[in-house]
Amino acid sequence: MFCFSIPFTQSAVASPHLLFFPPTPTPTPTGISIPTTLKPRSSPASRPCRCTNVDLTNQHEETPRDAYPKQDQSPPPPPEEETFHVLTAIKTVYNDIVIVDTADSRMLLLDSTHSIHSILQKGGEKWTGSYWDEFASLPPIVPEGPIAIYGLGGGTAAHLMLDAWPSLQLEGWEIDEILIDKAREYFGLSNLERCNEVGGGLQVHIGDVFSPEQHLPSGYAGIIVDLFSDGKVLSQLQEVKTWLELSNRLMPYGRLMVNCGGVSESSIDGKVNHQSVDEIWILNSTIKALAEAFPGQVNWKRMPESQGQNYLALTGPLPDVTSWSAMVPTSLSEAVKQWKPCKPFH
């Protein structure tokens, strides 16, 4: 499941098959923490969202440092706030699920971190401006065949991929059945499960992706890995043996594309300031495990600060980026040029 906080000013896909009437909001159950504001990380230009259902009159905030500017200084303008309301909130064995609506978007929040795991914009802009978009660049560089999404969440990646490549056969894996039910109800996931006019669509599987039984005997052309819990990459993804096992589920020349999260605390050893641009991937424990599992066969990129600075990884030889750029939708043509191979760390 996706873990990434993003600016609420950015756009996301809202293709015709996503248009549906939202269900009636449901009461918040006891034990679910509802955020009073949604503030994305690493995005100074973003606008906080304030929940309209929470009484904030008794909240007290510590006076911030330099709250009273000098006489020759003007205070900065207050950030513009965007109200939101909770559509549904439920606690499951695996997640605290909260789905919220703003004037511009619908978002899936999970766990106590209230990180945004899926988003659906209500406007007509196709791309999200975040790493979800990157997943839609995978199909032209893998063999023909089904592509798996490990960590389906609300289905943002599946929506984007089928919008760009309608004939794709996607298989989405999610451990939380209730989350899938909510994604069908609020994010139009069920629309993707119906075979479209060119034969493409999404097949949803409920289960643990690490179970040996959870794989396609003939192999996947590609596997997208987007697995998080409590705001962190699953610990299994930092183990070499995990990647060796997952690679066995690929058909020949298949690839893994992975959301690796941000800088890993365990990787910060006092040498951070000495990393070259080509070596900063070493700060991410998931990419380090991938590079150890597949020496010389891992590529990486880092999203810009405005998009969360997540690291992404791609296995296999680096494709010819000029050719790759010409094959993907125009909005992704420059983004694929940013991939680079993981060079040996010294």
C-alpha positions as CSV (number, residue, x, y, z in Angstrom):
1,M,0.0,0.0,0.0
2,F,1.2,3.4,-1.0
3,C,2.7,5.6,1.7
4,F,3.5,9.1,0.6
5,S,2.2,12.6,1.6
6,I,1.6,14.9,-1.3
7,P,0.5,18.4,-2.0
8,F,-3.3,18.8,-2.3
9,T,-2.7,21.3,-5.1
10,Q,-1.5,18.6,-7.5
11,S,-3.7,16.8,-10.0
12,A,-4.6,13.2,-10.3
13,V,-6.4,11.0,-12.8
14,A,-10.2,11.2,-13.1
15,S,-11.0,9.3,-16.2
16,P,-14.6,8.8,-17.3
17,H,-14.9,5.3,-15.8
18,L,-14.1,6.8,-12.3
19,L,-17.2,9.0,-12.3
20,F,-19.7,7.7,-9.7
21,F,-22.0,9.1,-7.0
22,P,-20.3,9.0,-3.6
23,P,-21.9,6.8,-0.9
24,T,-23.5,8.5,2.1
25,P,-20.8,9.4,4.8
26,T,-20.8,6.9,7.7
27,P,-20.2,7.7,11.4
28,T,-16.7,7.5,12.8
29,P,-16.4,4.3,14.9
30,T,-14.9,4.4,18.4
31,G,-11.1,3.9,18.4
32,I,-10.3,5.5,15.1
33,S,-8.1,8.6,15.2
34,I,-9.4,11.3,12.7
35,P,-6.9,14.0,11.7
36,T,-8.0,17.6,12.3
37,T,-5.6,18.7,9.6
38,L,-3.9,17.0,6.7
39,K,-0.4,18.4,6.2
40,P,1.7,16.8,3.5
41,R,5.4,16.2,4.1
42,S,8.2,18.1,2.3
43,S,5.9,20.5,0.5
44,P,6.2,24.1,1.7
45,A,3.8,25.2,-1.1
46,S,1.0,22.9,-0.2
47,R,-2.2,23.8,1.6
48,P,-3.3,22.2,4.8
49,C,-6.8,20.7,4.9
50,R,-9.0,21.2,8.0
51,C,-11.7,18.7,9.0
52,T,-15.1,20.3,9.2
53,N,-16.3,17.8,11.7
54,V,-13.9,18.5,14.5
55,D,-14.3,21.2,17.2
56,L,-11.0,23.0,17.4
57,T,-12.0,25.8,19.8
58,N,-10.3,24.2,22.8
59,Q,-7.1,23.4,21.1
60,H,-4.0,25.3,22.3
61,E,-0.8,25.6,20.3
62,E,2.5,26.6,21.7
63,T,3.6,30.1,20.4
64,P,6.0,29.4,17.6
65,R,9.5,30.7,17.6
66,D,9.8,34.2,16.0
67,A,6.0,34.4,16.0
68,Y,6.3,38.2,16.6
69,P,8.3,39.7,13.8
70,K,10.6,42.6,14.1
71,Q,9.1,46.0,13.3
72,D,10.6,46.0,9.8
73,Q,9.3,42.6,9.0
74,S,5.9,41.6,7.7
75,P,4.4,38.4,9.0
76,P,4.0,35.7,6.3
77,P,0.4,35.2,5.1
78,P,-1.4,32.3,6.7
79,P,-1.6,29.1,4.6
80,E,-4.7,28.7,2.7
81,E,-6.8,25.9,4.2
82,E,-9.0,23.4,2.3
83,T,-11.8,21.8,4.3
84,F,-12.4,18.1,4.1
85,H,-15.0,15.7,5.5
86,V,-14.8,12.1,6.5
87,L,-16.7,9.7,4.2
88,T,-16.0,6.6,6.2
89,A,-13.7,5.3,8.9
90,I,-13.2,1.8,10.1
91,K,-10.7,-0.3,12.0
92,T,-9.7,-3.7,10.6
93,V,-7.2,-6.3,11.6
94,Y,-4.6,-4.7,9.3
95,N,-5.5,-1.0,9.1
96,D,-7.2,2.1,10.5
97,I,-9.0,3.1,7.3
98,V,-10.1,6.7,6.8
99,I,-11.5,8.0,3.5
100,V,-11.8,11.8,3.2
101,D,-13.2,14.2,0.6
102,T,-12.1,17.7,-0.3
103,A,-13.5,19.9,-3.0
104,D,-10.8,18.6,-5.4
105,S,-10.0,15.1,-4.4
106,R,-10.8,11.9,-2.4
107,M,-8.0,10.3,-0.3
108,L,-7.4,7.0,1.4
109,L,-5.5,7.4,4.7
110,L,-4.2,4.4,6.6
111,D,-2.7,3.8,10.0
112,S,-2.1,6.3,12.8
113,T,0.3,8.1,10.5
114,H,-2.6,9.3,8.4
115,S,-0.4,8.9,5.3
116,I,-2.1,9.2,2.0
117,H,-2.1,5.7,0.3
118,S,-4.4,6.5,-2.6
119,I,-5.9,9.6,-4.2
120,L,-8.6,10.3,-6.8
121,Q,-8.9,13.9,-8.1
122,K,-12.3,15.1,-9.2
123,G,-11.0,17.2,-12.1
124,G,-10.0,16.1,-15.5
125,E,-6.3,16.0,-15.2
126,K,-4.9,12.6,-15.8
127,W,-1.6,12.4,-13.9
128,T,-1.0,12.7,-10.2
129,G,2.4,14.4,-10.2
130,S,3.7,11.7,-7.8
131,Y,5.4,8.4,-8.1
132,W,2.1,6.6,-9.0
133,D,2.7,8.0,-12.5
134,E,6.0,6.2,-12.7
135,F,4.3,2.8,-12.5
136,A,2.5,3.6,-15.8
137,S,5.9,3.7,-17.5
138,L,6.6,0.0,-16.9
139,P,4.5,-1.8,-19.6
140,P,6.6,-0.9,-22.6
141,I,9.8,-2.2,-21.2
142,V,8.6,-5.7,-20.1
143,P,7.4,-8.7,-22.1
144,E,3.8,-9.1,-23.0
145,G,1.9,-10.7,-20.1
146,P,0.2,-9.9,-16.8
147,I,1.6,-7.3,-14.5
148,A,1.1,-7.7,-10.7
149,I,0.6,-4.9,-8.2
150,Y,1.7,-5.9,-4.7
151,G,-0.1,-3.4,-2.4
152,L,-3.1,-2.4,-4.4
153,G,-4.6,0.0,-1.8
154,G,-7.3,2.1,-3.3
155,G,-6.1,1.3,-6.8
156,T,-4.5,4.6,-7.9
157,A,-1.7,2.9,-9.9
158,A,-4.2,0.4,-11.5
159,H,-6.4,3.3,-12.7
160,L,-3.5,5.1,-14.2
161,M,-2.0,2.1,-15.9
162,L,-5.2,0.9,-17.5
163,D,-6.0,4.5,-18.6
164,A,-2.6,4.6,-20.4
165,W,-2.5,1.0,-21.5
166,P,-6.1,-0.2,-21.7
167,S,-5.3,-3.8,-22.9
168,L,-3.2,-4.6,-19.8
169,Q,-4.0,-7.6,-17.7
170,L,-3.4,-6.5,-14.1
171,E,-3.4,-8.6,-11.0
172,G,-3.7,-6.6,-7.8
173,W,-2.8,-8.0,-4.4
174,E,-4.0,-6.7,-1.1
175,I,-4.0,-8.3,2.3
176,D,-7.0,-6.4,3.7
177,E,-10.3,-7.5,2.2
178,I,-12.2,-4.7,3.9
179,L,-9.9,-2.1,2.3
180,I,-10.7,-3.6,-1.1
181,D,-14.4,-3.4,-0.3
182,K,-13.9,0.3,0.5
183,A,-11.9,0.9,-2.6
184,R,-14.7,-0.6,-4.7
185,E,-17.2,1.6,-2.9
186,Y,-15.4,4.9,-2.9
187,F,-12.6,4.7,-5.5
188,G,-14.3,3.0,-8.4
189,L,-12.1,-0.1,-8.2
190,S,-15.0,-2.3,-9.3
191,N,-15.0,-0.5,-12.7
192,L,-11.5,-1.8,-13.3
193,E,-12.5,-5.4,-12.5
194,R,-14.9,-5.5,-15.4
195,C,-13.2,-6.4,-18.7
196,N,-13.0,-3.4,-20.9
197,E,-13.7,-3.1,-24.6
198,V,-10.1,-4.1,-25.6
199,G,-9.9,-7.0,-23.1
200,G,-7.9,-5.3,-20.4
201,G,-8.8,-5.2,-16.7
202,L,-7.9,-5.8,-13.1
203,Q,-8.1,-9.1,-11.2
204,V,-8.1,-8.6,-7.4
205,H,-6.5,-11.1,-5.0
206,I,-6.8,-11.1,-1.3
207,G,-3.8,-12.5,0.5
208,D,-0.3,-12.2,1.7
209,V,2.0,-11.6,-1.2
210,F,4.9,-13.3,0.6
211,S,3.1,-16.6,0.7
212,P,4.8,-19.1,-1.6
213,E,1.4,-19.9,-3.1
214,Q,0.7,-16.4,-4.2
215,H,2.2,-16.4,-7.7
216,L,1.3,-17.0,-11.3
217,P,2.8,-20.3,-12.5
218,S,3.7,-18.9,-16.0
219,G,5.3,-15.8,-14.4
220,Y,4.5,-12.1,-14.4
221,A,5.9,-9.7,-17.0
222,G,6.4,-7.2,-14.3
223,I,5.7,-6.8,-10.6
224,I,5.0,-3.4,-9.0
225,V,5.9,-3.5,-5.3
226,D,4.3,-0.8,-3.1
227,L,4.2,-2.4,0.4
228,F,4.1,-0.2,3.5
229,S,2.8,-0.5,7.1
230,D,2.6,2.3,9.7
231,G,4.3,4.7,7.3
232,K,7.3,2.5,6.6
233,V,8.4,0.1,4.0
234,L,7.8,-3.5,5.0
235,S,10.9,-4.9,6.7
236,Q,10.9,-7.9,4.4
237,L,11.8,-5.6,1.5
238,Q,15.1,-4.9,3.1
239,E,16.2,-8.5,3.0
240,V,18.0,-10.0,0.0
241,K,16.2,-13.3,0.2
242,T,12.9,-11.6,-0.3
243,W,13.9,-10.1,-3.7
244,L,15.4,-13.4,-4.8
245,E,12.1,-15.1,-4.1
246,L,10.0,-12.4,-5.8
247,S,12.3,-12.5,-8.9
248,N,11.4,-16.1,-9.3
249,R,7.8,-15.1,-10.0
250,L,8.9,-13.2,-13.1
251,M,8.9,-14.6,-16.6
252,P,12.2,-14.3,-18.6
253,Y,13.1,-10.6,-19.0
254,G,10.5,-9.5,-16.5
255,R,11.2,-6.6,-14.2
256,L,10.4,-5.4,-10.7
257,M,9.5,-1.7,-10.1
258,V,9.6,-0.7,-6.5
259,N,8.5,2.1,-4.3
260,C,11.4,2.2,-1.8
261,G,10.3,5.0,0.4
262,G,12.7,7.6,1.6
263,V,16.1,7.7,3.3
264,S,16.5,4.9,5.8
265,E,17.7,5.9,9.2
266,S,19.9,2.8,9.4
267,S,21.8,4.0,6.4
268,I,22.7,7.4,7.8
269,D,26.2,6.8,9.2
270,G,27.8,10.3,9.2
271,K,28.8,10.1,5.6
272,V,25.6,11.6,4.2
273,N,27.2,14.9,3.2
274,H,29.9,13.0,1.3
275,Q,27.6,11.1,-1.1
276,S,27.8,12.0,-4.7
277,V,24.7,12.4,-6.8
278,D,25.3,8.9,-8.3
279,E,25.7,7.3,-4.9
280,I,22.9,8.6,-2.7
281,W,20.8,5.5,-3.5
282,I,23.0,3.9,-0.8
283,L,21.0,5.8,1.8
284,N,17.9,3.7,1.1
285,S,18.0,0.2,2.7
286,T,15.5,-1.3,0.2
287,I,17.6,-0.3,-2.8
288,K,20.7,-1.6,-1.0
289,A,19.1,-5.0,-0.6
290,L,18.0,-5.0,-4.3
291,A,21.5,-4.1,-5.4
292,E,23.0,-6.9,-3.4
293,A,20.4,-9.4,-4.8
294,F,20.9,-8.3,-8.4
295,P,24.4,-6.8,-8.8
296,G,24.7,-4.5,-11.8
297,Q,21.0,-5.0,-12.6
298,V,19.3,-2.3,-10.5
299,N,18.4,1.2,-11.5
300,W,17.1,4.0,-9.3
301,K,15.6,7.5,-9.3
302,R,14.5,9.9,-6.6
303,M,11.3,11.9,-6.8
304,P,11.8,15.7,-6.4
305,E,11.2,17.4,-3.1
306,S,7.8,18.7,-4.1
307,Q,6.7,15.1,-4.8
308,G,7.9,13.5,-1.5
309,Q,11.5,12.5,-2.4
310,N,10.6,8.8,-2.5
311,Y,13.2,6.5,-4.0
312,L,12.2,4.1,-6.8
313,A,14.0,1.1,-8.1
314,L,13.8,-0.9,-11.4
315,T,15.5,-4.2,-12.0
316,G,17.1,-5.4,-15.2
317,P,19.4,-3.5,-17.5
318,L,18.7,0.2,-17.9
319,P,16.5,0.6,-20.9
320,D,17.5,2.9,-23.7
321,V,15.9,6.0,-22.2
322,T,15.5,7.8,-25.5
323,S,13.4,4.9,-26.9
324,W,11.6,4.4,-23.6
325,S,10.7,8.1,-23.6
326,A,9.2,7.8,-27.0
327,M,7.0,4.9,-26.0
328,V,5.4,6.3,-22.9
329,P,2.6,8.9,-22.7
330,T,3.9,12.4,-23.2
331,S,3.5,13.3,-19.5
332,L,6.0,10.6,-18.6
333,S,8.6,11.1,-21.4
334,E,10.9,13.3,-19.3
335,A,10.5,11.4,-16.1
336,V,11.8,8.1,-17.6
337,K,15.0,9.9,-18.6
338,Q,15.9,10.4,-14.9
339,W,16.6,6.7,-14.2
340,K,20.2,5.8,-13.7
341,P,22.0,2.6,-12.8
342,C,23.2,1.9,-9.2
343,K,26.9,2.4,-9.4
344,P,29.1,0.5,-6.9
345,F,29.4,2.4,-3.6
346,H,32.9,3.3,-2.5
